[in-house]
Amino acid sequence: RYGFLYKTSFRNTGGKAIKQIDWDYLFFDAATNQLVGRIELGTDEKVEPGKKKDFSFFLPTPPAQTISVHALNSKERAGLVEQVVLVRVVYADGTVWQRP
């Protein structure tokens, strides 16, 4: 089965437990710095204060329309710059941080 593995880690540096995290996995063309792809991801896993948690998702969706799962090779990946952007955090006490 072909697909793509999207991975990131989050460390809770605050004093409250996190119960939900939403983030965007962005892909930019390395030559032009133009946004070429966005995958919206999220999790309902708890992250205690001071703890770090790794997340990974296996999806059939390519990171950008210019990437084919059948033609993917190291040269294509080298042409992309990846960035994870935190979008929203829901804390165990019900409060929410939202990216402005």
Beta strands, then each sheet from edge to edge (+ up, - down):
strand 1: 4-11
strand 2: 18-29
strand 3: 35-43
strand 4: 52-59
strand 5: 80-91
strand 6: 96-98
sheet 1: 1+ 4-
sheet 2: 3+ 2- 5+ 6-
end
